[in-house]
């Protein structure tokens, strides 16, 4: 969905629409290992106001996603309840491709060409920004055993517990081959 800024009335423009999974998938790379599914459609309510030097977008994006836990690799529901309060300003003419780190307060500002607002892209960005860097089903998730791959939340590990199987066993073997040093 695209909105021309010059068509936004002084009283603002109100948008209410739903996103199905196919619309969200348009913004996900096909080979992305982090899969996101919609448990139910995403509801989008936005108010768009035009000002002299910016456009303000306010509203809410709500829904239920299904994401995969980074520790145990099991899918789980992730509630989406994102408040949107964004100032869009015309992108400055800059030939520098300088990368900078995004600060928390920078999430309140966005750039556009000054004429057309890409609403779908804006909604997708807000959804992706609402996700934590590391998604876990529970703070106490025990994850997968690195040896046998068992989900430690559901079953015990079937690996052989052995003192030699520790992460430092290789160092212990190297130490055993070193000549002994004598303090004189």
N, C-alpha and C positions, 0 to 999 in steps of 0.2 A: 504494500500500500504506500502510495506517495501522496504528499500534500504540498501544494504550492503555498508559499508563505503569503503571497499577495491575495490569496483567496480565503485567508483566515479573517473572519469578521472581528471588529473591535471588541465585541462581547466574548470572543473566544470560540473555539470549536471543541465539541465534545465527541469522543469516540468510544464506542462500546463494541467489542468483537471478541470472538473466540478463536483460539488456535488449536487445530488438530495436529496430530503427530507428524503428518506429512509436511506441514509448514515449518515446524521446528527442524525437521531433517534437512531442509534446504540450507540451513546454516551450519550443519555438521559435516566435516569431511567424511567421505565414504570410508576411508581406512582408519578412522579415529578409533582407538581401542577403548576409549571411555564412552560407553553407550548410554544414551539417555532415552527413556521412553516416557510417554505420557500415560499416567494411570487414568486421568480424566482431562478433558480439554482445559487449556489455560484461558482464563478470563482476563481480558484487558479492558480497563476503564481509564481513559486519559482525557485531560483537559489541556488544550493548547492555546496559549495566549501570545499574541504578537506584540512586541514592544519596539521602540525605535532602534535599539542596538542589539537586541537578542530575542529569542523565542523561548518561552518557558513552558515546559511539559511537566504536568503533575498528574498523579493518579496512582493506580495500583495494578499489579499483575499477580494473579492468584491461580493456583492449580496444584496438582499433585504429580510429581515426577517419579520415575523409577530409575535409580542410579545403582551402580555397582560399588560395593565397599572396596576400598583400596587394600584392606588388610586380609579379608577372608574371601573376596571375589564373589560374594553372594549379592543378588539384587535386593534392594529394599526401597520402600516408599520414602520420598523426600518431599516434605511440604514446601510449597513455593508461596510465599506471602511477601512480595517485594513492594515497598512504597517507592514511587518514582517522583523525584523532584529534580529536574534537570534543566539547566540553562544551556541553550544552543546558541553559539555565536558563529559568525561567518569565519571560515578558515582563513588565517592570515596567509598572504602570498609569501612563501618562504621557499627558497631553493635548497635549504639545508635539510638533509635527512638525518638530523641529530636525534638520537634516541635518548629519552629520559625516563626515569622510574616514575611510575604512577603512584601518587600519594593518595591517601584516603579522601582528602578534600577535592582532588581532581576528578573524582567520580561524579561530582555535581555539575561538571561542565562537559560539553561535547561540541564538536565542530560539524558544520554542514556547509554546503556551497553558497548559502545565502538566498537560494530560491526554492529549493525542494527539500523536504524532510522525508527521509526514508523511514517510515514508521516501523515496518517489519524488522529492519536492521536494528533500530533502536530497542525494540522489544527483545530481540535475540540477545543483544549486548547486556541488557538488564538481567535477563535470565542467567546468562553465563557468569556475570559478575556476582550474582547471589550465591553461586556454588562455592563452597570452601575449597581451598587448594588441595587438601587431602580429605576425601569423603569417606567417613567411617559410619558403619551401621549403628555402633554404640561405642562410647568412650572406652568401655571395658572389653572391646573386641580383641580376642587373642590371636586372630589371623590364622595363617597356614603354617604348618611345620615345614621348615626349609629342607628337611630330610625326606620325609615320606609324602608331604603334601596334604596331610589330613587337616580338615577344618577343626581347629582346636576348640571352637565353641560347641561343636557337635559330637566329637569323639576324641578319645585319647590318642596320643601319638603312638604309632607302632614301630618307631625306630628303636634300635638297640641302644639303651643308655649305657655308656661306656666312658670311662675316664679318658681313654685315648681318642675318643671322638670329639673332644672339645676343640674349640677354635684355636687353642694354643698348642695342640698336639704336634703340629708341623714345626713350631718353634722349638718345642722340647726335643724333637728329633735332630734339628740342626745343632742345638746346644750340645747334644751328646756326641756329635762328630768333631766339635772344636777341640783343639789341644788345650789342656788345662793350663791356666796361667798361674805363675808362682809369684808371690809377693816377696821381694828380697829386700 
